[in-house]
Amino acid sequence: MFNTQPKEALPPMRAGEHESRAGGEQYCFSPLPLPTGSEHAVDVAHLDVRHDAVTMDIRQGGSPESLMTAGHVLSVGAMFMNGFGLLLFFIAITKNSLYDMVLIGWGGGLYTVFLWVLITGIVAVNLALKRVPPIRLNRQRREAAFVVNPPGRFWLPAPQNLWLMAIVGIAVIASGFMGVIEIGEWLRGAREGFPLGLTLLHIGAMAFFYVYPPVYDAICRLFKRERRTVLVPWEDVVAMCGFNPGLGPGAITGFGWNFALLPPDPERPGYTLPGAGIMVSVGGLPGALAQWEYIRRFMEEGADAITPSAKEWGVEWYNAYVAREKAECERTNDMARWRRFRRKRIWEHARFAHWYTEYRMKHILPKAVPSDWLAEWSKPLPESQWAKPSAAVNELSEHLRAAYQRGEKFIEMGDIEKRFGVAEPAASQQAYPTFPFRANAQ
Protein backbone atom coordinates (compact mmCIF):
# COMPACT_ATOMS: atom_id res chain seq x y z
CA MET A 1 0.00 0.00 0.00
CA PHE A 2 2.52 2.62 1.12
CA ASN A 3 6.05 2.79 -0.21
CA THR A 4 8.67 5.46 0.31
CA GLN A 5 10.97 4.74 -2.63
CA PRO A 6 9.03 4.05 -5.87
CA LYS A 7 8.59 6.77 -8.50
CA GLU A 8 4.83 6.24 -8.62
CA ALA A 9 2.90 5.64 -5.41
CA LEU A 10 0.05 3.16 -5.15
CA PRO A 11 -3.39 4.62 -4.33
CA PRO A 12 -3.89 4.73 -0.55
CA MET A 13 -6.22 2.11 0.88
CA ARG A 14 -8.79 2.69 3.62
CA ALA A 15 -9.87 0.50 6.52
CA GLY A 16 -11.62 -2.65 5.37
CA GLU A 17 -10.27 -2.65 1.83
CA HIS A 18 -8.72 -5.79 0.40
CA GLU A 19 -6.73 -5.88 -2.81
CA SER A 20 -4.41 -8.13 -4.78
CA ARG A 21 -1.11 -6.37 -5.32
CA ALA A 22 2.37 -7.42 -6.41
CA GLY A 23 1.47 -11.11 -6.54
CA GLY A 24 0.00 -11.17 -3.05
CA GLU A 25 -2.94 -10.01 -0.95
CA GLN A 26 -3.20 -6.86 1.17
CA TYR A 27 -5.77 -6.15 3.87
CA CYS A 28 -6.07 -2.66 5.33
CA PHE A 29 -7.19 -2.28 8.97
CA SER A 30 -6.80 1.50 9.28
CA PRO A 31 -6.50 4.59 9.00
CA LEU A 32 -9.28 5.18 11.45
CA PRO A 33 -8.76 2.69 14.31
CA LEU A 34 -11.99 0.73 14.01
CA PRO A 35 -12.89 -2.50 15.87
CA THR A 36 -12.30 -5.49 13.64
CA GLY A 37 -14.54 -7.93 15.49
CA SER A 38 -11.60 -10.15 16.37
CA GLU A 39 -12.32 -12.25 19.43
CA HIS A 40 -8.71 -12.03 20.52
CA ALA A 41 -6.35 -9.16 21.24
CA VAL A 42 -2.98 -10.87 21.37
CA ASP A 43 0.57 -9.58 21.04
CA VAL A 44 1.32 -12.26 18.44
CA ALA A 45 4.69 -10.87 17.36
CA HIS A 46 5.76 -9.85 20.91
CA LEU A 47 6.00 -6.19 19.91
CA ASP A 48 5.00 -4.75 23.29
CA VAL A 49 8.36 -4.21 24.96
CA ARG A 50 7.02 -1.71 27.55
CA HIS A 51 3.73 -0.11 28.43
CA ASP A 52 2.11 1.80 31.27
CA ALA A 53 -1.21 3.55 31.71
CA VAL A 54 -0.28 6.25 29.18
CA THR A 55 2.25 4.97 26.65
CA MET A 56 3.30 1.78 24.90
CA ASP A 57 6.58 1.09 23.09
CA ILE A 58 6.31 -1.40 20.27
CA ARG A 59 9.28 -2.85 18.41
CA GLN A 60 10.95 -6.13 17.57
CA GLY A 61 12.80 -7.27 20.64
CA GLY A 62 15.23 -10.02 21.45
CA SER A 63 14.30 -13.65 20.84
CA PRO A 64 15.83 -16.78 22.33
CA GLU A 65 14.81 -18.72 19.19
CA SER A 66 17.29 -16.88 16.99
CA LEU A 67 20.04 -17.36 19.54
CA MET A 68 19.23 -21.06 19.88
CA THR A 69 19.45 -21.35 16.09
CA ALA A 70 22.88 -19.71 16.29
CA GLY A 71 23.79 -22.16 19.07
CA HIS A 72 22.68 -25.06 16.86
CA VAL A 73 24.94 -23.76 14.06
CA LEU A 74 27.81 -23.45 16.52
CA SER A 75 27.35 -27.03 17.70
CA VAL A 76 27.13 -28.38 14.15
CA GLY A 77 30.17 -26.38 13.04
CA ALA A 78 32.24 -27.39 16.07
CA MET A 79 31.25 -31.04 15.64
CA PHE A 80 32.19 -30.96 11.97
CA MET A 81 35.55 -29.28 12.59
CA ASN A 82 36.37 -31.63 15.44
CA GLY A 83 35.54 -34.64 13.28
CA PHE A 84 37.51 -33.26 10.34
CA GLY A 85 40.42 -32.40 12.62
CA LEU A 86 40.36 -35.93 14.08
CA LEU A 87 40.49 -37.38 10.57
CA LEU A 88 43.48 -35.21 9.69
CA PHE A 89 45.13 -36.19 12.96
CA PHE A 90 44.81 -39.90 12.11
CA ILE A 91 46.36 -39.18 8.71
CA ALA A 92 49.19 -37.31 10.44
CA ILE A 93 49.75 -40.30 12.77
CA THR A 94 49.87 -42.62 9.79
CA LYS A 95 52.50 -40.48 8.06
CA ASN A 96 54.14 -39.45 11.33
CA SER A 97 54.32 -35.84 10.15
CA LEU A 98 52.28 -32.66 9.68
CA TYR A 99 51.10 -32.60 13.30
CA ASP A 100 51.58 -28.84 13.50
CA MET A 101 49.65 -28.27 10.24
CA VAL A 102 46.72 -30.31 11.56
CA LEU A 103 46.60 -28.26 14.78
CA ILE A 104 46.79 -24.99 12.85
CA GLY A 105 44.00 -25.99 10.44
CA TRP A 106 41.83 -27.34 13.25
CA GLY A 107 42.25 -24.16 15.31
CA GLY A 108 41.58 -21.94 12.32
CA GLY A 109 38.41 -23.84 11.46
CA LEU A 110 37.05 -23.71 15.00
CA TYR A 111 37.82 -19.99 15.23
CA THR A 112 36.01 -19.40 11.92
CA VAL A 113 32.90 -21.21 13.14
CA PHE A 114 32.97 -19.19 16.36
CA LEU A 115 33.34 -15.91 14.44
CA TRP A 116 30.48 -16.78 12.08
CA VAL A 117 28.09 -17.37 14.96
CA LEU A 118 29.37 -14.36 16.92
CA ILE A 119 28.94 -11.93 14.02
CA THR A 120 25.62 -13.19 12.64
CA GLY A 121 23.97 -14.16 15.92
CA ILE A 122 25.15 -11.50 18.35
CA VAL A 123 27.20 -8.55 17.05
CA ALA A 124 25.18 -7.73 13.91
CA VAL A 125 21.85 -8.27 15.68
CA ASN A 126 22.88 -6.06 18.60
CA LEU A 127 23.95 -3.32 16.21
CA ALA A 128 20.57 -3.42 14.47
CA LEU A 129 18.65 -3.45 17.77
CA LYS A 130 20.57 -0.42 19.02
CA ARG A 131 19.86 1.50 15.80
CA VAL A 132 16.11 0.84 15.48
CA PRO A 133 14.05 2.87 17.97
CA PRO A 134 10.54 1.83 19.03
CA ILE A 135 7.23 3.36 18.04
CA ARG A 136 5.80 5.06 21.10
CA LEU A 137 2.01 5.30 21.38
CA ASN A 138 0.34 7.83 23.70
CA ARG A 139 -3.32 6.98 24.31
CA GLN A 140 -4.13 10.18 26.20
CA ARG A 141 -2.82 12.43 23.42
CA ARG A 142 -3.96 9.94 20.72
CA GLU A 143 -0.64 10.26 18.96
CA ALA A 144 2.10 7.92 17.79
CA ALA A 145 5.76 8.93 17.78
CA PHE A 146 7.83 7.58 14.88
CA VAL A 147 11.53 8.13 14.31
CA VAL A 148 11.99 9.15 10.68
CA ASN A 149 15.09 9.10 8.49
CA PRO A 150 15.96 12.24 6.52
CA PRO A 151 14.56 12.17 2.97
CA GLY A 152 16.71 11.25 -0.01
CA ARG A 153 19.75 9.04 -0.31
CA PHE A 154 23.00 9.56 1.56
CA TRP A 155 26.41 8.66 0.21
CA LEU A 156 27.37 6.91 3.46
CA PRO A 157 25.64 3.59 4.28
CA ALA A 158 23.87 3.31 7.63
CA PRO A 159 25.57 1.08 10.24
CA GLN A 160 22.67 -1.42 10.17
CA ASN A 161 22.80 -1.73 6.37
CA LEU A 162 22.72 -5.48 5.57
CA TRP A 163 25.24 -5.25 2.74
CA LEU A 164 27.67 -3.29 4.90
CA MET A 165 27.35 -5.74 7.79
CA ALA A 166 27.78 -8.69 5.39
CA ILE A 167 30.95 -7.23 3.86
CA VAL A 168 32.48 -6.37 7.22
CA GLY A 169 31.44 -9.76 8.61
CA ILE A 170 33.16 -11.55 5.72
CA ALA A 171 36.28 -9.44 6.32
CA VAL A 172 36.26 -10.42 10.01
CA ILE A 173 35.79 -14.12 9.31
CA ALA A 174 38.27 -14.34 6.42
CA SER A 175 40.97 -12.34 8.21
CA GLY A 176 40.40 -14.37 11.37
CA PHE A 177 40.84 -17.70 9.59
CA MET A 178 43.89 -16.58 7.61
CA GLY A 179 45.31 -14.87 10.68
CA VAL A 180 45.21 -18.09 12.72
CA ILE A 181 46.89 -19.98 9.87
CA GLU A 182 49.59 -17.34 9.44
CA ILE A 183 50.24 -17.03 13.18
CA GLY A 184 50.57 -20.82 13.34
CA GLU A 185 53.05 -20.71 10.48
CA TRP A 186 54.99 -18.02 12.30
CA LEU A 187 55.02 -19.99 15.55
CA ARG A 188 56.39 -23.10 13.87
CA GLY A 189 59.05 -21.05 12.11
CA ALA A 190 57.74 -21.40 8.55
CA ARG A 191 57.64 -17.61 8.09
CA GLU A 192 60.00 -14.98 9.38
CA GLY A 193 57.73 -12.13 10.43
CA PHE A 194 54.59 -11.95 12.51
CA PRO A 195 51.47 -11.46 10.28
CA LEU A 196 50.90 -7.94 11.54
CA GLY A 197 48.82 -6.87 8.54
CA LEU A 198 46.28 -9.66 8.88
CA THR A 199 46.09 -9.19 12.63
CA LEU A 200 45.43 -5.46 12.28
CA LEU A 201 42.85 -6.12 9.56
CA HIS A 202 41.05 -8.59 11.82
CA ILE A 203 41.08 -6.26 14.83
CA GLY A 204 40.05 -3.31 12.68
CA ALA A 205 37.18 -5.21 11.09
CA MET A 206 35.90 -6.25 14.52
CA ALA A 207 36.28 -2.69 15.83
CA PHE A 208 34.33 -1.39 12.83
CA PHE A 209 31.05 -2.60 14.35
CA TYR A 210 31.67 -0.37 17.38
CA VAL A 211 33.56 2.58 15.88
CA TYR A 212 31.55 3.18 12.71
CA PRO A 213 28.12 3.97 14.28
CA PRO A 214 29.29 7.02 16.30
CA VAL A 215 31.39 8.21 13.33
CA TYR A 216 28.34 7.86 11.06
CA ASP A 217 26.19 9.82 13.53
CA ALA A 218 28.80 12.58 13.73
CA ILE A 219 28.94 12.85 9.93
CA CYS A 220 25.15 12.95 9.77
CA ARG A 221 25.12 15.82 12.26
CA LEU A 222 27.74 17.63 10.17
CA PHE A 223 25.65 17.26 7.00
CA LYS A 224 22.33 17.96 8.80
CA ARG A 225 21.15 14.39 8.18
CA GLU A 226 20.00 13.47 11.66
CA ARG A 227 16.89 11.42 12.29
CA ARG A 228 13.80 13.19 13.58
CA THR A 229 10.87 12.29 15.81
CA VAL A 230 7.50 12.80 14.14
CA LEU A 231 4.19 12.89 16.03
CA VAL A 232 1.48 11.28 13.93
CA PRO A 233 -2.22 11.49 14.87
CA TRP A 234 -3.38 8.06 16.00
CA GLU A 235 -6.28 8.06 13.55
CA ASP A 236 -3.87 8.59 10.62
CA VAL A 237 -1.65 5.59 11.42
CA VAL A 238 -1.95 2.81 8.83
CA ALA A 239 -2.21 -0.81 9.96
CA MET A 240 -2.27 -3.52 7.33
CA CYS A 241 -1.62 -7.17 6.67
CA GLY A 242 0.05 -8.59 3.58
CA PHE A 243 0.22 -12.10 2.18
CA ASN A 244 3.18 -12.17 -0.16
CA PRO A 245 5.19 -14.84 -2.01
CA GLY A 246 8.83 -15.40 -1.17
CA LEU A 247 10.82 -15.39 -4.39
CA GLY A 248 13.97 -17.40 -5.06
CA PRO A 249 15.99 -17.96 -8.26
CA GLY A 250 13.43 -19.10 -10.80
CA ALA A 251 10.70 -20.10 -8.34
CA ILE A 252 8.40 -19.09 -5.50
CA THR A 253 9.97 -20.46 -2.34
CA GLY A 254 7.02 -19.90 0.01
CA PHE A 255 4.40 -17.50 1.29
CA GLY A 256 4.38 -15.33 4.36
CA TRP A 257 1.95 -13.15 6.31
CA ASN A 258 3.22 -9.79 7.58
CA PHE A 259 1.67 -7.17 9.83
CA ALA A 260 2.77 -3.56 9.33
CA LEU A 261 2.19 -0.34 11.25
CA LEU A 262 3.16 2.68 9.14
CA PRO A 263 3.00 6.50 9.29
CA PRO A 264 1.60 8.02 6.08
CA ASP A 265 3.17 11.13 4.59
CA PRO A 266 0.41 13.77 4.54
CA GLU A 267 2.27 15.77 1.90
CA ARG A 268 2.61 12.79 -0.47
CA PRO A 269 -0.50 10.59 -0.50
CA GLY A 270 0.41 6.97 -1.09
CA TYR A 271 3.84 7.21 0.54
CA THR A 272 5.11 6.60 4.04
CA LEU A 273 7.53 8.73 6.01
CA PRO A 274 11.06 7.52 5.19
CA GLY A 275 12.55 4.79 7.33
CA ALA A 276 9.68 4.72 9.85
CA GLY A 277 7.18 2.05 10.84
CA ILE A 278 7.43 -1.62 11.64
CA MET A 279 6.76 -4.85 9.77
CA VAL A 280 6.73 -8.28 11.43
CA SER A 281 5.79 -11.82 10.49
CA VAL A 282 2.51 -13.23 11.78
CA GLY A 283 0.99 -16.66 11.35
CA GLY A 284 -1.90 -15.53 9.17
CA LEU A 285 -4.75 -13.07 8.83
CA PRO A 286 -6.27 -13.98 12.24
CA GLY A 287 -2.88 -13.36 13.84
CA ALA A 288 -2.59 -9.97 12.16
CA LEU A 289 -6.10 -9.03 13.30
CA ALA A 290 -5.26 -10.12 16.86
CA GLN A 291 -2.04 -8.07 16.79
CA TRP A 292 -3.86 -4.98 15.54
CA GLU A 293 -6.62 -5.43 18.12
CA TYR A 294 -4.01 -5.62 20.88
CA ILE A 295 -2.57 -2.25 19.87
CA ARG A 296 -5.96 -0.67 19.07
CA ARG A 297 -7.57 -1.71 22.36
CA PHE A 298 -4.70 -0.25 24.35
CA MET A 299 -5.11 3.07 22.57
CA GLU A 300 -8.92 3.10 22.64
CA GLU A 301 -9.69 1.39 25.95
CA GLY A 302 -6.52 1.46 28.03
CA ALA A 303 -4.01 -0.94 29.57
CA ASP A 304 -6.75 -2.83 31.45
CA ALA A 305 -8.24 -3.96 28.11
CA ILE A 306 -5.18 -5.97 27.08
CA THR A 307 -3.41 -8.99 28.50
CA PRO A 308 0.33 -8.89 27.78
CA SER A 309 1.88 -12.04 26.40
CA ALA A 310 3.67 -14.24 28.91
CA LYS A 311 7.40 -13.67 29.00
CA GLU A 312 8.97 -16.72 27.41
CA TRP A 313 12.61 -15.82 27.83
CA GLY A 314 15.09 -15.26 30.62
CA VAL A 315 16.97 -17.52 33.01
CA GLU A 316 14.11 -17.67 35.53
CA TRP A 317 11.60 -18.70 32.84
CA TYR A 318 14.05 -21.24 31.41
CA ASN A 319 14.71 -22.83 34.80
CA ALA A 320 10.97 -23.18 35.42
CA TYR A 321 10.50 -24.64 31.94
CA VAL A 322 13.22 -27.24 32.50
CA ALA A 323 11.80 -28.07 35.94
CA ARG A 324 8.31 -28.63 34.47
CA GLU A 325 9.70 -30.89 31.76
CA LYS A 326 11.71 -32.90 34.28
CA ALA A 327 8.71 -33.30 36.59
CA GLU A 328 6.56 -34.49 33.68
CA CYS A 329 9.18 -37.04 32.60
CA GLU A 330 9.52 -38.32 36.15
CA ARG A 331 5.74 -38.54 36.50
CA THR A 332 5.48 -40.64 33.34
CA ASN A 333 8.73 -42.50 34.10
CA ASP A 334 10.00 -41.53 30.64
CA MET A 335 13.65 -40.79 31.33
CA ALA A 336 14.57 -41.36 27.68
CA ARG A 337 12.47 -38.31 26.82
CA TRP A 338 14.26 -36.36 29.54
CA ARG A 339 17.66 -37.28 28.13
CA ARG A 340 16.59 -36.25 24.62
CA PHE A 341 15.27 -32.98 26.03
CA ARG A 342 18.54 -32.25 27.85
CA ARG A 343 20.68 -33.13 24.83
CA LYS A 344 18.64 -30.81 22.62
CA ARG A 345 18.89 -27.91 25.08
CA ILE A 346 22.66 -28.40 25.42
CA TRP A 347 23.05 -28.71 21.64
CA GLU A 348 21.22 -25.38 21.17
CA HIS A 349 23.04 -23.65 24.08
CA ALA A 350 19.55 -22.82 25.35
CA ARG A 351 20.57 -21.55 28.77
CA PHE A 352 22.97 -19.03 27.27
CA ALA A 353 20.32 -18.03 24.70
CA HIS A 354 17.79 -17.20 27.42
CA TRP A 355 20.35 -15.43 29.57
CA TYR A 356 21.55 -13.31 26.68
CA THR A 357 17.99 -12.53 25.57
CA GLU A 358 17.32 -11.18 29.06
CA TYR A 359 20.52 -9.14 28.82
CA ARG A 360 19.45 -7.77 25.43
CA MET A 361 16.02 -6.73 26.64
CA LYS A 362 17.44 -4.95 29.69
CA HIS A 363 20.64 -3.43 28.31
CA ILE A 364 20.72 -3.47 24.49
CA LEU A 365 17.21 -2.37 23.51
CA PRO A 366 17.18 0.76 25.76
CA LYS A 367 20.23 2.06 23.86
CA ALA A 368 18.04 2.61 20.80
CA VAL A 369 16.65 5.84 22.30
CA PRO A 370 18.04 8.56 24.57
CA SER A 371 17.06 8.21 28.21
CA ASP A 372 14.99 11.42 28.04
CA TRP A 373 13.31 10.68 24.70
CA LEU A 374 9.75 12.07 24.74
CA ALA A 375 9.93 12.49 28.52
CA GLU A 376 7.57 15.47 28.66
CA TRP A 377 5.27 14.12 25.94
CA SER A 378 4.94 10.80 27.78
CA LYS A 379 3.77 12.28 31.09
CA PRO A 380 0.14 11.65 32.15
CA LEU A 381 -2.39 14.39 31.42
CA PRO A 382 -5.44 15.40 33.44
CA GLU A 383 -8.45 13.54 32.07
CA SER A 384 -10.01 16.82 31.00
CA GLN A 385 -7.12 17.27 28.55
CA TRP A 386 -7.31 13.83 26.95
CA ALA A 387 -7.86 13.82 23.20
CA LYS A 388 -11.19 12.36 22.12
CA PRO A 389 -11.98 9.99 19.23
CA SER A 390 -13.32 11.70 16.13
CA ALA A 391 -17.01 11.64 15.26
CA ALA A 392 -16.22 9.35 12.30
CA VAL A 393 -14.56 6.77 14.56
CA ASN A 394 -17.45 6.80 17.03
CA GLU A 395 -20.11 6.52 14.33
CA LEU A 396 -18.35 3.79 12.36
CA SER A 397 -17.61 1.82 15.53
CA GLU A 398 -21.31 1.72 16.34
CA HIS A 399 -22.17 0.58 12.80
CA LEU A 400 -19.50 -2.15 12.97
CA ARG A 401 -20.64 -3.53 16.31
CA ALA A 402 -24.15 -3.87 14.95
CA ALA A 403 -22.79 -5.53 11.79
CA TYR A 404 -20.79 -8.05 13.82
CA GLN A 405 -23.93 -9.01 15.71
CA ARG A 406 -25.53 -9.74 12.33
CA GLY A 407 -22.64 -12.08 11.51
CA GLU A 408 -20.79 -9.83 9.08
CA LYS A 409 -16.97 -9.87 8.98
CA PHE A 410 -14.65 -6.89 8.87
CA ILE A 411 -12.47 -8.21 6.06
CA GLU A 412 -15.47 -8.88 3.82
CA MET A 413 -17.08 -5.42 4.02
CA GLY A 414 -14.73 -3.48 1.78
CA ASP A 415 -14.15 0.22 2.41
CA ILE A 416 -15.87 0.70 5.78
CA GLU A 417 -16.50 4.41 5.27
CA LYS A 418 -18.25 3.81 1.93
CA ARG A 419 -20.05 0.75 3.29
CA PHE A 420 -21.83 2.84 5.96
CA GLY A 421 -21.92 6.15 4.10
CA VAL A 422 -19.64 8.05 6.45
CA ALA A 423 -17.58 10.81 4.84
CA GLU A 424 -13.82 10.25 4.86
CA PRO A 425 -12.10 12.82 7.13
CA ALA A 426 -10.47 15.58 5.11
CA ALA A 427 -6.70 15.21 4.77
CA SER A 428 -4.73 18.08 6.28
CA GLN A 429 -1.92 17.96 3.69
CA GLN A 430 0.35 19.52 6.31
CA ALA A 431 3.52 18.07 7.76
CA TYR A 432 3.24 16.47 11.18
CA PRO A 433 4.96 18.05 14.23
CA THR A 434 8.62 17.06 14.19
CA PHE A 435 11.79 17.71 16.17
CA PRO A 436 15.33 16.26 16.35
CA PHE A 437 15.44 12.69 17.60
CA ARG A 438 18.14 13.33 20.18
CA ALA A 439 17.10 16.84 21.23
CA ASN A 440 15.71 17.61 24.65
CA ALA A 441 12.95 19.83 23.26
CA GLN A 442 9.67 17.96 23.25
N, C-alpha and C positions, 0 to 999 in steps of 0.2 A: 504493500500500500504506500508507505512513505519511504523515500530513498533520498539520501543527501547528495549523492554523486552523479546520477545520470543527467544527460542533457535535457531530457524531456521527462517531466514528472508524471506519475500515474494519477488519475483523478482520485481525490480523497474519498474514502468510504465513510459511511456513518454507521452508528450502532445498529446491529441486526443484519447488516448486509453480508452477503456471501457470494464470492466470485471465484472463478477459476483463472489463475494468473501464473504465468511462467512455469507451466507444467504441473502446478500444484493447486491447492485449495487455500483460500484465505477467508477467515471469519472475523468480523469486526465487532467488538464488544462495546466500544466507546469511540469517540467522544460523547459526552453525557453519561455519567456513571449510573446506569440503570440496572435494576435487579434482573438477573438472568434466569431466575427460577431454579437454579442449581440447589439440590438438597444439601450439598456439602460446601463448606468454606474451609479449604485445606491448603496449607502452605506446601504444595506438592514439590516444588523445586527448592525448598528450604531457603527462601530469599529473605525472610524476616530475621535479620541478624541482631536487631535491637528495637524495642518499642516501649513506649510508656503511654500515659493517658493522652498525650498531645501529639507526639511524633512517632514515626516508624522509619527505620532505615532498611531499605531492601537492596540486596546485592548478592552476587554469587560468593559464597564463603568457602571455607576449607572443607574438604571431604576426605574421610579416611579411605574411601574406595579407591580414589586415584593413587593414594600413597601405598595401599596394599597391592595395587597393580604394579607400581614401581618396585615394591618389595619382591613380588613374584618374578619380575624381570631380573632383579639382582640375584635371586636364588638360582634361576635358570642359567644366567650368565656365569655365575661363580661355579656352579656344578659342571657346566660345559668346559670352562677353562681348567678346572681341577682335573677333570677326566682327560682332557687333551694334554695337560702337563704331565699327568701320570704316564700316558702313552709315550710321550717323548722321553720321559725319564727311563722307562724300560728299554727304549731304543738306545739311549745313552749307556745304560748298563751293559747291553749286548755288545756295543762297540767299545766300551770302556773309554769314552771320550765325550766331549761336548756337554759336560755337566753344567758348566757355567752358562753356556748358551741356553740350555733348557730352563735354568733358573731365571735368566733375564727375560726370556720370552713368556714364561709363566707369570712373572711379576708384572710385566707390561700388559698382558692380557687382563689380569685381575684388576689392575689400576684403570684400564680402559672401561671395563664393565662398571666399576664404581663411579667413574666420572660420568658415564652416560646416564646412570640413574640419578646421580646428584644434580646434574644440570637440568634434565628434563622433568624430574619429579619434585625437586625442591627449589633450586635457585631460580629457574625461569618462572616457575609458578609464583614464587614469593614476589619477584619483581613485578609481575602482572597484577597481583593482588594489591601491592602497595601503590600502583599507579591508577587503579580504577576506583574512584570514589563511589559511595552509595547514592541512591536516590532517596532523599528525605521527604517524607510526606507529613504535612501539618494539617490535622483534621479541624482544628479550631479556625485557622485562617483559610482552609480549603485551598491550599496551594501545594505544589510539588516543586522541590528544588532539584534541578539537574545541573551537573557540571558539564559545560559545553566547550569543545575545542574551538580555537579561532578558525574562521572560514578560510578556504583556499588551501593549497598545498604548501608545504615547507620543505626546504632543501635538505633538512636534517631529519633522519628517521627518528620516531619516538622510541624510547627505551624498550617499550613492550611490543614493538614491531616484531612479528613472527619471523620474517626473513632475517632481520638483524640478529635476533636471538639464535636462530638456526646457524647462521654463519659463525657467530662468536662461539657457539657451543661446539661446532665442528673444529674450530681452531683450538679450543681447550682440549678436546678429546684427542685430536691428532698430535698436537704438541706434547700432550702428556704421555701418550704411547711411545712416540719417538724419543722423548726425553728419557724415559726409563731405559729404553734400549741403549741409547747413547751413553747414559751414565754407567750402565752395566759394562759397556765396552771400555769406558774409561777406567773403571775400577779393576777390570781384569788386565789392563795394560795394552789393550788393542788399539787405543788411540791416545795421542799425546796430551791433548788439552781437554779440559772440562768443557762440556757442551753448554757454554754460557748463553749462546744465542737462543737455543731451544728452551732453556730454563727460563730466561727472561720473557720469551714469547708466551710460555705457559702461564707464568705468574701474571703477566700483563693481560692475557685473555681472561683469566679468572677475575682479576681486579676490575676489568671493564664493566662487569655486571653491577659493581658498586660505585665506580667512579663516574661512569657515563651519565646516569640519571641526574645528579646535581649539576654537572656541566651542561647538559641539555637544558635544564630549567634556567640556568644562568643565561644561556644564549637566547632562550625564548624571552626572558625579561629584557634583554638588550634589544631585541628586535620587536618588542611589543607584541609577543605571540603567546602571552600567558592564557591559561584557561580561565573561564569565567563561570560564576554561579548565576543561573537563570531561574527566576520564580515563575512557574507556569500555573495558571488557574487550574484547579483540579478538574473542572468540567471540560477543559480542553485536552487533557491527557488522552492519548490514544492507546487502547488495549486491544490486542488482536491475537489470533491464533493462526498459524500457517501449517499446512501439510505439504511438504515439499520432497521431491525425489533427491536422493544422494547420487551424484554423478561420478562415475569413474571412467577410465579410458575405454571408450567404446560401448559402455553399458551403464544401466542404472543399478547402483549397488544396494539401494535400500530406500526406505521412506522414513521420514521423521516428523514429529509434531513439535512445534516451537511456540512458546508464549512470549509475547513482546510487549513492553510498556515504553512508549515513545513520546517525546515532546514535539508537537508540530511547530513548524515555522510560520507564524502568522503573516509574515511578509512574503512568503513563497508557498502558496497552497500546493499541497502534494509532496512537500519536502519535510524532513525532520531537521531539527537543530543539529549541527555537525558534532559527531562523536558522542552524543548523549543517548540515554535510554539503556534498556537491558533486554536481552533475548536469551531464553533458557529452554532446554528440552523438557517436554512433558510427555506423559504416556499416551495422550490422545486428547480428543476434544473435551471429554468430561473432566480430564485433569486440568486443562487450560481454563475451563469454566470455574472449577473449584479454586484454582489459583487466583483468578480475577475476583471471585466472590470474597476470598479471604482479604484481599487488599481493599475492595470496595466497602465491605462491611466495617472494616476498621475506620475508614474515612467517614462513612455515613452514620454508623451506629456507635462506634467507640470500641475501646479495647475489650470491654466485657462481652462483645458480640463475637469474638474470635477465640479459638482455642489453639495456642501455638503448638507446633509439632514437637513431639518428644525429642529431646537431645539424644542423638544416637552416635555420639563420639565422646572422646575423653577417656582418661584412665579409669575413672570411677565407673562410668558406664560399661567399659570393657570388662572390668573385674566382675561386675554384677552379671554381665552376659555370660562370661566363662563359668561363673559359679552356678548359674541356672542350667547351663548345658551339662555340667558335671553332675548336678543333682538329678537331672532327668536320666542321664545314662546309668547312674547308680540305682535309681528307682526301677528302671527296666532291666538292670543287670546286663547292660549292653556296653561292656568296656571296649569292645572293638570299635564301636562308634566314637567313644571318647578318645581313643588313640588316633583315629582318623581326623577327628576335630582338632586335636592338639597339633598334629603334624601339619595340617593345613594352615593353622594360625601361625606356627613357627615359620613355615615356608613363605608366607606373605608378610612376615615381620609385623603382625597385626598390632602388637602392643606398642611398638614404636610409632606406627601409623596413627593410632588413637592419641598417643601422647603428643605427637607433633601437630596433629589437627587442633588439639586444645591450645597448644602454644600459638599456632597461627591465628586462631580466633581471638585470643587475648592480646597478642603482641604484634602480629603482622597486619591484620586488617585495620586496626585503628590508625596505622601510619598513612592510610590513603587520604585522610583529611586532617587539617590542622585541629588542634585541641579546642580552639574557640570557634570552629566553623559553625555559622548560623546560631551562635549562642543566644543572641537577643531575639532572633526570629523564632527560636524553638521554645521560648518561655511561655508558660500558660497565660491565657488571657481571661479577663472577667467574662462570664457567660454572656453578658449584655453586648460584648464586642465580637462574639463569634460570628463568622460569616455564615449565611444561610443558603440552602440549596435554591437554585433558580426555579421560577414558576414552571418552566418546561420540564425540569427533572421531577418535580412534585406531581405534575399532571400525568406525565408518561408513566411514572411509577405506579400510580393508581390504575391506569389502563392495563398495565402489564400484570399486576396482581390479579385483576379480574380475569384476564386472558388465561393465566396459569390455572385458575380454578376451573376454567372451561376445558382444560386439557391441551391448550396450545403450547408450543415450544418456542423459546426465544430465537433459536437458530433457524426456524422455519418461517419467521414472520417477514423477513426482508427489512428494509429501512423502517425502523420503528416510528420515526417522526412522520413519515408519509403514511404508514399503516394506520395511525390514529389521528392523522390530520392536524398535527401540532407543528407550528412554524419553526423551522430551524433557527436557532439564535444567530443574530447577525454577527459576522466576523469583524473583529476590531481592526485588523490589518495594521496593528501597531506592535512594535517590538515589546517583548516582555521585560519587566524590571531585571536588571543585570548589574553585577558588580564583580570585582576581581575575586577569584577563587580563594586566594590566600590573604585577602585584606581583612582588617578588623571591622571595617564599616559594614553594617548589616542593612 
